[in-house]
Amino acid sequence: MQKIRSGPLAALLLGSIFTPVLAHAADGSAIREAALKDDVAWDITEGLTTEVGPRPAGTAQEALARDWSVAKLKALGFSNVRAEPYKMPVWQRVRDEAHIVSPFPQNLVVAALGNSGSTPEAGIEGEIVYFPTIADLLAAPDGSLKGKIAFVSHEMKAAQDGSGYGYYGAARRQGPSVAAKKGAIAILVKSIGTDHHRIAHTGVQMWAEGVTPIPAVALSVPDAEQLARVAARGKPVRLHLTAVSKRLKDQPSGNVIAEIPGTDPKAGLVVAACHLDSWDQGTGAIDDASGCGIIAAAALQVAKAGQPRRTIRVLFAGAEEVGGDGGRAYFAAHGNEPHALVAESDFGADKVWRVDFTLPTGHDALTARIAQGLAPLGIVPSKDKAHGGSDIEPLVKAGVPVIDLQQDGTRYFDIHHTPDDTLDKVDPAQLRQNVAAWAVTLDSVANAPESMGVN
């Protein structure tokens, strides 16, 4: 048994005389099997969504989530647990409503997008101009939308790898700025989602430089299809929209960090990341309380198998949903520290089915060991490069190696950024499979004899 430091972690690693420390197995079988019986991830996911609930960035709820996480991670036996604060501007939803005035009066289900401009309290009214795709909006002549309300649709389909989000998501990310430049007084975007529930998917969008924000809202998928049918009747469509919001400057946010200390500080840090904040409509179970549960539970499984060579640092990042503030704050504070590898869990809680690598040349043996340990879980290696996510993006751009444990995203965009993002959408068995995959991977990397791409 390796030498264990004193303190809470020592108690965690040594356990009682009746609970022996797990032995490291070359194929990862011991740690994998133990993780498949572990409910720490569920405990974190359930606790965070029940005792805190929605956690919008820069709000009192997000601050409560930081306090909750610090207490929880300390209780679980992590070392060096702390919150690292920073400040940020905050956009807050107040009230969203929309209805067709003519030719067929009826209510629509909408949700303002992050950073939307605000309507007056009484709302605004205008004629709809329908664009089936973002390309059609881009092709509209400059000034052609003066005084009008743009409505942009798309045809996103479900995919295991969630690949449609990047392409179709342009309607949400760039559509508002494009419409504003062309003179629109507001924009409606068909929700970037794959469900047919009458709930709208929110999400952030950033205004292009020099653009004055306009009200920007998402329509539920059924309501977007309904509005498209109304427009197809060929009569002018007038809509009344209320999307009241407010902006606050210099609000507190922050990251939460905890560690499983390693025996060799010079070997570099292994960072496992998730994000703590969520949108306001649901309780952020799949996005991303489950991710935080997964990485914390997996790190603990490594600790139970014996003190690792490399320190595993768990990062619960703040303010990811509004543009990755937490990831940038982490890099500003820690980017000059030696990082061996980074990975992120932020794609729900359904099973991992594929693993991608971006490792330094000469690490084929490590990838083979990880693949061998993951194979019994139904996970296969791909030839695609790993890219990470928002919370580790600055580190990846700086050249730190990264591994992506790709989750099944077939149903992810049915739930993403909606009121339906709640605990009942998390399957405990699939959650445990994620923990097992992460535990095998973290254990392999944290104890790898190879030198890693330390920056």
Buried (B, 14 or more C-beta within 10 A) or exposed (E): EEEBEEEBBBEBBBEEEEEEBBEBBEEBEBBBEBBBEBBBBBBBBBBBBEEBBBBBBBBEBBBBBBEBBBEBBBEBBBBEBBBBEBBBBBBBBEEBBBBBBEEEEEEBBBBBBBBBBBBEEEBBBBBBBBBBBBEEBBEBEEEEBEEBBBBBBBEBEBBBBBEBBEEBBBBBBBBBBBBBBBBBBBBBBBBBBBBEBEBBBBBBBBBEEEBEBBBBBBBBBBBBBBBBEBBEEEEEBBBBBBBBBEEEEEBBBBBBBBBBBBBEEEBBBBBBBBBBBBBBBBBBBBBBBBBBBBBBBBBBBBBBBBBBBBBBBBBBBBBBBBBBBBBBBBBEEBBEBBBBBBBBBBBBBBBBBBBBBBBBEEBEEBBEBBBBBBBBBEBEBBEBEBEBBBBBBBBBEEEBBBBBBBBBBBBBBBBBBBBBBBBEBBBEEBBBBBBBBBBBBBBBBBBBEEEBBBB
